[in-house]
Amino acid sequence: MGPKAQKTLNGEVVESFYGVYLLLCANPHFKGRTYIGFTVDPNRRIQQHNLGKEKGGAWRTHNKGPWNMVLTIHGFPNEISALRFEWAWQHPQRSRRLRHVPKKKPKESAYDFALRVVSEMLCVGPWCRLPLTIRWLLPDHAKEFPVERKPPLHMAITSGPVVSKKIPSKNKAKETDEDLFDDCMTVTCHFCREQCNEDDLMKCLVRDCSLEAHSICLAKHFLSDDPSHIVPVSGSCPICDANVLWGDLVRKKNGCYQQLGEEQDVCSLSDYEVEICT
């Protein structure tokens, strides 16, 4: 599950937010219309859609509002990954991974079709291996996923508002003499015993854990029982035995989770078996 989330009165704070969202039209003249898009700031983006294309909204949503942002899928490792997910969700019949999904039925609403497509996407590669969060921003519009197409267990399904937070660049984050001193120290990979540079250094999510390793060495360790894949879903730390999501380790490597308290290091996955799509 990863580190516990920070929460504010305005919603759950998510660092380095990359999300793909589903809009549902609330205008009775355009009842049932939907729109799928990408954003790094969902609160700003819904305002842009409702203010019109002159304020940054899309031409397809212009003068058809108000719109409600009902659902967002976030947790993508980068913008490119999220944009590819957005394109496939928008064009399921053109995506080679989704050609098996039946076309929209005559009496099926655009909203139900969009949910049917995304439920399939979350269960096929490469998306089924990403540490995604399915967030119902408006719980009144939430629907259960089909039993045969429930998202993998490592994906969180939650509800409520979200607040995106930018993380400082690594250069700006190194402000203290202690940080600069640490950067000059030689770090040795736990597995291969070769030197690690900062750009390829992975550390455990548990604050007091001493794990330091090359990303590829740690990935191979996580995949020791599943060598058919390149990128792991989760694994156990070889030092503290904490069970963590690979995506959360990548997020920490990129600068997330710097403000978590000592009691918020990690939530273990040991209470259930992670379901991995193959």
Backbone torsions as a table, in degrees:
resi	resn	phi	psi	omega
1	MET	NA	-29.3	177.3
2	GLY	90.3	-179.5	-178.4
3	PRO	-60.2	149.1	179.1
4	LYS	-65.5	147.3	-175.5
5	ALA	-82.7	147.6	170.5
6	GLN	-80.9	140.8	-179.0
7	LYS	-127.5	145.3	175.2
8	THR	-127.2	177.0	177.7
9	LEU	-64.0	-23.3	-178.4
10	ASN	-91.0	-6.1	179.0
11	GLY	137.9	-179.6	179.8
12	GLU	-75.7	133.1	-178.7
13	VAL	-86.6	127.1	177.8
14	VAL	-122.8	121.8	179.4
15	GLU	-81.6	148.6	177.2
16	SER	49.5	58.7	-173.4
17	PHE	-77.5	125.4	169.2
18	TYR	-130.3	112.6	-174.3
19	GLY	-135.3	153.9	173.4
20	VAL	-118.2	130.2	-169.4
21	TYR	-122.3	161.8	177.1
22	LEU	-121.9	122.2	175.9
23	LEU	-98.8	147.2	174.6
24	LEU	-127.8	128.3	-175.6
25	CYS	-74.0	134.0	178.5
26	ALA	-104.4	3.3	178.3
27	ASN	-82.3	120.9	-177.3
28	PRO	-60.0	-22.9	179.1
29	HIS	-75.4	-18.2	-179.8
30	PHE	-129.0	38.8	-174.4
31	LYS	-56.6	132.4	175.0
32	GLY	89.8	-6.2	-179.6
33	ARG	-71.8	149.2	-179.9
34	THR	-129.9	165.2	176.4
35	TYR	-149.8	136.9	179.4
36	ILE	-115.6	131.4	-178.0
37	GLY	-149.1	176.3	179.5
38	PHE	-115.9	146.0	177.9
39	THR	-155.6	155.7	170.0
40	VAL	-106.4	-4.2	-180.0
41	ASP	-148.6	92.2	-174.2
42	PRO	-62.7	-34.6	-178.8
43	ASN	-68.5	-40.8	176.8
44	ARG	-68.9	-38.0	-174.9
45	ARG	-66.9	-41.1	180.0
46	ILE	-66.9	-32.8	175.3
47	GLN	-64.5	-41.2	179.0
48	GLN	-63.0	-42.2	178.9
49	HIS	-61.2	-41.5	-176.2
50	ASN	-80.1	-16.8	177.2
51	LEU	-89.4	-15.4	176.9
52	GLY	105.5	171.0	-174.2
53	LYS	-67.0	-25.1	177.8
54	GLU	-65.5	-23.6	-179.7
55	LYS	-103.3	14.7	176.7
56	GLY	104.9	-0.2	178.5
57	GLY	-73.8	170.3	-179.5
58	ALA	-86.3	151.9	-178.5
59	TRP	-66.5	-29.4	-179.3
60	ARG	-70.1	-22.0	179.6
61	THR	-102.7	-6.2	-176.2
62	HIS	-64.2	131.7	178.0
63	ASN	61.7	21.8	177.7
64	LYS	-120.1	1.8	-176.6
65	GLY	-76.9	177.4	10.9
66	PRO	-78.4	152.9	177.5
67	TRP	-113.1	148.4	174.1
68	ASN	-115.3	131.9	173.1
69	MET	-85.5	107.7	-170.7
70	VAL	-90.6	-40.9	-171.7
71	LEU	-141.3	142.4	170.7
72	THR	-137.2	139.4	174.1
73	ILE	-106.8	116.7	-178.3
74	HIS	-134.2	170.9	-175.1
75	GLY	111.0	9.1	177.6
76	PHE	-66.5	145.7	-176.8
77	PRO	-69.5	-22.7	-179.5
78	ASN	-161.4	175.9	-177.1
79	GLU	-65.9	-40.3	-178.3
80	ILE	-61.6	-43.5	179.2
81	SER	-60.5	-42.3	-180.0
82	ALA	-68.0	-40.2	-179.7
83	LEU	-65.9	-34.9	176.6
84	ARG	-67.0	-38.3	176.7
85	PHE	-64.7	-43.0	179.1
86	GLU	-58.6	-47.3	-177.4
87	TRP	-62.4	-44.0	-178.7
88	ALA	-65.4	-38.0	178.5
89	TRP	-66.3	-36.5	178.7
90	GLN	-73.8	-31.7	-173.8
91	HIS	-129.7	63.5	-175.9
92	PRO	-60.7	-32.8	-178.2
93	GLN	-74.9	-15.7	179.9
94	ARG	-100.1	-11.8	178.7
95	SER	-84.0	128.0	-177.6
96	ARG	-65.6	-20.7	180.0
97	ARG	-84.7	-11.5	-174.3
98	LEU	-123.7	14.3	-177.8
99	ARG	-66.2	-18.9	179.4
100	HIS	-80.2	-10.6	-178.7
101	VAL	-76.1	124.4	179.4
102	PRO	-59.4	147.1	179.1
103	LYS	-65.8	166.7	179.6
104	LYS	-59.9	131.9	179.0
105	LYS	-78.3	151.5	-176.3
106	PRO	-54.0	-40.8	-177.2
107	LYS	-96.9	5.2	-179.6
108	GLU	-84.0	131.3	179.3
109	SER	-71.2	155.9	178.0
110	ALA	-60.7	-34.8	179.8
111	TYR	-66.0	-47.9	179.4
112	ASP	-64.5	-36.5	178.4
113	PHE	-65.7	-42.7	178.9
114	ALA	-61.1	-39.6	178.8
115	LEU	-69.8	-35.4	178.9
116	ARG	-66.3	-40.9	179.6
117	VAL	-65.8	-46.3	-176.3
118	VAL	-68.8	-31.4	177.1
119	SER	-64.4	-33.7	176.4
120	GLU	-72.2	-41.4	-178.1
121	MET	-60.4	-39.1	-177.4
122	LEU	-69.4	-12.7	-177.3
123	CYS	-107.5	2.9	179.0
124	VAL	-122.1	156.0	178.9
125	GLY	-74.4	150.5	3.9
126	PRO	-86.9	-5.5	-170.5
127	TRP	-68.2	-28.4	-176.7
128	CYS	-67.0	-13.3	-179.2
129	ARG	-100.8	-0.5	-179.6
130	LEU	-85.7	150.1	179.8
131	PRO	-82.2	63.9	-173.1
132	LEU	-85.3	156.4	173.3
133	THR	-119.4	129.5	176.5
134	ILE	-99.4	111.7	-173.6
135	ARG	-117.7	118.2	173.1
136	TRP	-84.8	106.7	-179.6
137	LEU	-72.9	-29.6	176.1
138	LEU	-122.3	94.2	-175.0
139	PRO	-56.5	-25.7	-180.0
140	ASP	-63.4	-22.0	-179.4
141	HIS	-99.7	1.4	-177.0
142	ALA	-68.2	145.4	177.1
143	LYS	-133.6	150.3	178.6
144	GLU	-73.2	141.4	174.1
145	PHE	-75.5	145.7	177.5
146	PRO	-55.5	145.9	-177.7
147	VAL	-55.7	-40.1	-177.4
148	GLU	-80.5	-4.8	-179.1
149	ARG	-134.3	39.6	174.5
150	LYS	-74.8	143.6	179.2
151	PRO	-61.6	154.9	176.3
152	PRO	-54.9	151.9	-173.6
153	LEU	-65.6	-20.4	179.3
154	HIS	-79.4	-6.7	176.2
155	MET	-92.1	126.3	179.3
156	ALA	-80.3	138.8	172.2
157	ILE	-113.3	118.2	-174.4
158	THR	-139.7	-179.8	-178.9
159	SER	-145.5	162.4	178.2
160	GLY	108.7	168.6	-177.0
161	PRO	-69.7	161.6	-179.3
162	VAL	-136.1	146.5	177.9
163	VAL	-121.7	122.1	179.3
164	SER	-82.4	144.4	-179.2
165	LYS	-134.0	125.2	177.1
166	LYS	-77.1	146.1	176.9
167	ILE	-105.1	145.3	-179.5
168	PRO	-68.0	152.7	176.4
169	SER	-64.6	159.1	-177.6
170	LYS	-61.6	-34.6	-179.7
171	ASN	-66.8	-39.7	179.5
172	LYS	-73.4	-28.3	-177.0
173	ALA	-71.6	-24.0	-177.4
174	LYS	-87.9	87.9	-174.1
175	GLU	-108.7	-22.3	-174.2
176	THR	-98.5	156.9	176.9
177	ASP	-61.8	-34.2	-180.0
178	GLU	-64.0	-40.3	177.7
179	ASP	-62.8	-44.4	-179.0
180	LEU	-65.4	-36.8	177.7
181	PHE	-65.0	-42.4	-179.7
182	ASP	-61.4	-36.0	-178.6
183	ASP	-65.8	-26.4	-177.8
184	CYS	-83.8	-14.2	-178.7
185	MET	-75.1	147.1	178.0
186	THR	-79.1	128.8	178.2
187	VAL	-110.2	130.7	-178.6
188	THR	-108.8	133.2	-179.8
189	CYS	-64.3	134.5	-179.3
190	HIS	-61.5	-28.3	-173.5
191	PHE	-95.9	-56.7	-173.7
192	CYS	-93.0	-10.5	179.0
193	ARG	64.9	14.7	174.0
194	GLU	-89.6	162.4	-178.6
195	GLN	-69.9	141.9	177.6
196	CYS	-108.2	134.9	169.1
197	ASN	-95.0	164.8	-172.8
198	GLU	-60.5	-35.9	-176.2
199	ASP	-68.9	-17.0	-177.6
200	ASP	-122.1	22.8	-175.5
201	LEU	-98.7	127.3	175.5
202	MET	-110.6	137.5	176.1
203	LYS	-127.3	154.0	179.0
204	CYS	-68.9	156.5	177.4
205	LEU	-74.6	-24.1	-179.2
206	VAL	-73.2	125.4	-170.4
207	ARG	-55.6	-43.6	-174.1
208	ASP	-89.3	1.3	-179.3
209	CYS	-77.2	140.0	-175.2
210	SER	-95.9	9.0	-176.6
211	LEU	-61.0	129.7	172.1
212	GLU	-141.9	125.7	-174.1
213	ALA	-156.9	157.8	170.4
214	HIS	-63.9	145.4	179.4
215	SER	-60.8	-40.5	-178.4
216	ILE	-69.6	-34.2	178.9
217	CYS	-68.2	-41.4	179.4
218	LEU	-68.8	-37.8	177.8
219	ALA	-62.5	-42.6	178.1
220	LYS	-62.5	-38.2	177.7
221	HIS	-63.1	-45.1	179.5
222	PHE	-65.0	-31.0	-175.5
223	LEU	-96.7	13.6	-176.9
224	SER	-59.0	-29.9	178.2
225	ASP	-99.6	3.0	-176.7
226	ASP	-145.1	60.0	-172.9
227	PRO	-70.1	-4.3	-178.3
228	SER	-75.3	-13.7	179.8
229	HIS	-108.9	163.8	179.0
230	ILE	-100.3	-40.2	-177.9
231	VAL	-109.7	125.9	-179.6
232	PRO	-78.1	162.9	172.3
233	VAL	-92.2	-46.9	-179.0
234	SER	-156.3	175.7	177.5
235	GLY	-177.4	172.6	-179.9
236	SER	-101.0	134.0	177.4
237	CYS	-62.6	131.4	-178.5
238	PRO	-70.1	-11.0	-179.0
239	ILE	-103.7	-53.5	-176.0
240	CYS	-101.6	-7.0	177.2
241	ASP	68.7	13.7	176.1
242	ALA	-68.0	137.3	178.7
243	ASN	-93.9	115.9	-171.6
244	VAL	-131.2	155.9	175.8
245	LEU	-81.6	138.0	177.9
246	TRP	-59.4	-39.8	-180.0
247	GLY	-60.7	-35.0	178.0
248	ASP	-70.7	-34.5	176.1
249	LEU	-65.0	-39.7	177.8
250	VAL	-65.2	-41.1	179.8
251	ARG	-63.9	-40.0	177.1
252	LYS	-65.0	-41.4	177.7
253	LYS	-58.3	-33.0	-178.8
254	ASN	-86.5	1.3	173.8
255	GLY	111.5	1.2	178.7
256	CYS	-79.4	167.6	172.9
257	TYR	67.3	24.2	-179.0
258	GLN	-78.1	-18.5	-174.9
259	GLN	-102.8	7.7	-178.7
260	LEU	-71.7	142.6	177.9
261	GLY	-76.6	172.5	-177.2
262	GLU	-61.7	-30.9	-178.0
263	GLU	-83.8	1.2	-175.2
264	GLN	-115.3	27.6	-174.8
265	ASP	-62.5	-54.7	-172.3
266	VAL	-159.6	146.7	171.2
267	CYS	-106.6	123.7	-174.6
268	SER	-74.9	147.6	174.8
269	LEU	-94.6	6.3	-171.6
270	SER	-69.7	-13.1	-178.4
271	ASP	-77.0	-12.6	179.2
272	TYR	-152.0	161.6	-179.8
273	GLU	-88.4	129.3	178.2
274	VAL	-71.6	128.4	179.4
275	GLU	-89.3	118.1	-176.8
276	ILE	-110.9	130.4	177.5
277	CYS	-79.7	139.9	178.6
278	THR	-121.7	NA	NA
